[in-house]
Amino acid sequence: MGTSEIITTEGEAPFSLPAAGKDCVTWYKIVGSLTSGIRPLVTLHGGPGVPHNYLLSMIDLATKYGIPVIFYDQLGNGKSTHLPEKRDDTTFWTEQLFLDELDNLLKFLGIDNDYALLGQSWGGMLGSRHASRQPPGLKKLIIESSPASMPLWEEAAAYLRTLLPPEVAQVLTDHEIAGTTESAEYQRAMAIFYERFLCRIPFPTELEEAMQWIEKDPTVYFTMNGPSEFFVTGSLKTWSMLEDAIKITVPTLLINGAYDEARDSTVYPYFEKISGPVRWVTLAESSHMCHWEEREKFMELVAGFLNRNA
């Protein structure tokens, strides 16, 4: 199937949110046709606060495998409504807000009765919670590079920091203690961590563009996460699926990379606790961006899982 045959549609779904104090929309992009008879895949981006751009390699699933793919920017991200006035408002930026937004988008697109989900990093955390509510329309779940709890994520990050050159690790620690994580020196040290454990190939343009949004509008990332991947100070600090993973009953594919921030220790509870059929694959040459670092293998793996009858 050539790219010329693929229909691409963009739009905005109205999202009623009185607490926002203004009209909100969720921007979305559909690659493929929702009337093709093939179950669509909805992708959930990470951050929280890093928009859909860095997931765009997944267009391959539509162009090579004929699977309709839906991208969207979560509220406060990318092309959706921004609310910088809500920075640091942890009562507003909640997991439930994003679960409601996902439900709203599924209904708006008319696919809430039959869809698959792929969540990457924070998107996988959100997707796992959505799946634990057992929505009848969800048929398959893919969790890419996502922890089953933030305390496990922090433990993994602490270990990965020990693998950095000592002087780099010291810079990180010094600035975190001093509260100067926005300094250029901290940012340079953070980039060294990211080159090893976030993306081990030259950053694709789409990833660069997505990461730049943390500077353009840090509202969601700083409120829910904190200043970096490995220094979590936001409202997600105590987030956990350890109790609810057992409630996931749909067939689930777990993917992480051998050099991933989402180390095996953070993924294992999903594998152990999910009650539906579950498969776990670790890609040998990847870190946190498997869908770029081993793009072809990743797409083959995902398409095979989605096209399987089970």
N, C-alpha and C positions, 0 to 999 in steps of 0.2 A: 504494500500500500504506500503510495508516494505522498509526500507532504502536500502536494498540490490538491489532493483529494480531501484533505482534512479541513473541516469547517472550524473556524475559531470565532467564538462569540465572547464579548465582554459586556458587563452590565453592573447594576447596583441593586442590591436588595434592601428595601427600607427595613430598618431595625428599630422598633419602638422601645425607647429606653428613657422613661421620665426622669430618672436620676441624672441623666446627662445634661438636662436643661436645654437641649436643642435636638433638632432632627438628626438622626444618624443613618448611615448607609454602610453596607458591607459590599465592597467591590469584589467581583469575581470574574474569572476567565474560564471558559469551557473550550477544551481542545477535543474535537470530535462531536458526535451527535448524541443527544440524550434520547432520541427516538430510534436509535439503531437496533434496539433489542439487546444490546450488550450492556451488562451492569456497569455503571460509571464508578470511577474511583475518585473519591474526594480526598485531597491532600491537606494536611494540617501543618502549617509551618511552625518553626521554633522561635526561640528567643527566651521568654515571650517578648516580642518587640522587633523581630527580624522578619520582614515581609516575605511574600511568596517567591520573589525573584530567584533565590538560591535553590529552589526546587525545580526550576524550569527544565532541567535535563530530563525530567519525567515525561516531557512531551514525547519522548521515545516510545512510551507505552501506547500512545495513540498512533504515532506514525508507523511504528514497526509491528505492533501487535493488535491494533484496532480497538484498544480499550479507551473509551472516553475518559478524559482526565479533567477534573475541576480543581482549579487553584483559587484561593481567595486570600485577601488580606484581613486578618482579624482586626477588630476595632482598635483604633489607636495606632495602626500600622499602615505603611505604604499608601495605597490609594483609597483606603476606607477613611471614615471620619476620625479626625484627631481631636484629642481632648487634653492639651497640655496643662490646662487649668486644673486637671485632676491628678497632677503629679503628687506622689506620696499619699494619695487617698486609698488606703488599703481596704476601705469598706466598699469602694467602687470597683477597683480592679481585682476581681475575684475569679476563681475557677468557674463558679456558677454563671458569671456574666458570659464567659466564652462558650460554655455548654449551651446556654440559651441562644447565643448568636448562631452556633452551629445548627441547632434545631430549626431556627428561623430560616436559615439559608436552605436547608434540605426541603423544608415545606415550600418555600418560595420557588425553588427549581422543580418541584413536583417529583422528587426522587426519594422522599422519605420512606417509601414502601419497599425500596430495593436499591441498596448501594453498598459499596465497600469503602473502607477508610484506610488511609496511610498517614500516620503521624510521625514526624521526625523531631527528635529531641523533646522540647516542651510540647510539640504537637502530638507526640506519642503518649505523653503523660495525659494530655487532654483527651486523646482518642481512647485510651484505656479506661478512663473514668466514664466516658460516654458509653463504651461497650459494657461496662459493669452495670449500667442501668437497664441493660437488655432491651434496647429499642428494637421492635419487631422487624424494621426494615434493614437493619445492619446484618449483612450476610458474611462478611469477611473483614478481618482486622490485620493490619501490618504495623508493627511498632519498630521504628528504625532509630537506633542509637538513643534510647530513652531509659532513664532510671526508674526503678519501681518505687524509690523514695529519694527525697532530697538529702536526708542524712547519709544514705549510701553513696550518693553522688559526691557529697563533700568528702567522705572518706577516700573515695577513688581519686579525687582531685588532689587531696593532701599527699597521697602516694605519688602521683604523677609529678608533683612539684619536686619531689626528692630526686627525680631523674634529670632535672634541669641542672645546668652549670651552677655551682653554689652561689656565685656572685649574682646571677639572675634571680635565683630564689630569694636571696637576701634583699634585693631591690623591691621585689613584690611585698615581702613581709614588712619592710621598713615603711613603705608608703601606706600599706593597709593600717598599720598601727598609728601612723601620723594623720590618717584621714585625707591623704593627698593622692588618691587613686586616679584623679583626672590629670595628673602631671604627665609630661611627655616621657619622662624616664620610665614611669610605670607602664605607660602604653607600649613603649618599645620592649620592655620585659614581657609584657603580656603577649605581644606578637610572637615572641620566641616560643612561648607555650603553645600558641595556636598553630604555628608551623609544624609542630610535632604531633599534636593531639586533636586539632580541629580539622585541618586539611593539609595533607602531606605533598600535594602537587601544587604548582603555582595556582594561586587563587583564581578561579574562573571569574570573568567579569560579573556574572550574575551574583556570585557570592560577595564580591567586593561591593556591588551596588546595595545588596541587602544589608551588609554590615554597616554601611555608611548611615543607614537610617537610625542606628543607635545614637549617633551624634546629632542628626537632624532633629529627632524627637525621642529623647531618652525616657519619656514618661512611663511607658509600660515596662521596659526592661529594668529600669532602676527601681521602680516601685515594687515589682513582683520578684525580681531576681537580685539585682545589686550591681556593683561596678564591673564585675567580670564573671566568666564562666566558673571560676574556682573560688570566688569570694562572695558567697551568697548572704545577703543581709536583708532581702526583701520578704514579702509575705509568703513566698513559696518555701521558705526555709524549713518548715516542718511538714511539707506536703508528703503524702504517702499513699500508695496503693496496696500496701502489704495486707490490709484487711479485706479490701474489695476485689483483689485480683481473682479470687475464687469465683466471683460472680460473672466472669467473662466466659461465655459458653460458645461463642462463634469460633470457627477455625481461625487460628492466629499464627502469623509468621513473625518471628523475632529476628532482627538483623542488627549486628553491630560490627565494628572493625577491630582488628587485632590491636591497634594503637589508639582505640577510641577513648574519649573522655568518659563515655558510658562503658566502663570496664565490665568484664563478665560478672563481677560481684554485684553490679547494679542491675543487671538484666536477669540473673538467675532466678530471683523470686517470681518473676512472671512465668518462667519456664516451669517452675516447681508448683505454682499455685493455680494458674489458669485451668479451669475445669474442662474447657472445650479442647478439641484437637490442637496441639501446638507443636511447631517446628522452630528450631533455632539455628541460624547460620551465622558464623563469624567470618567475615571476608579478610583474608590474610594480609592484603596490602593496603588496607584502609584504616583511617582514623574515624572522625566524626561525620565525614561527608562521603559515605560509601557510594552514593548515587552519582558522584563525580569521579572519585578516585578509582573505582572499578565499575564504571558506568555500564558497560556491556553485560558483565556478570550480574550486576544488580538488577538490571531491567529483565534479563532472562529469568532470574529467580522470582521476581515479583509477578511477571506475566504468567509464568508456570503455575504459581500459587493461585492467581486469580482465575485462571482458565480451567483449573482442576474442578471436577464436579463436586467433590466432597466439600 
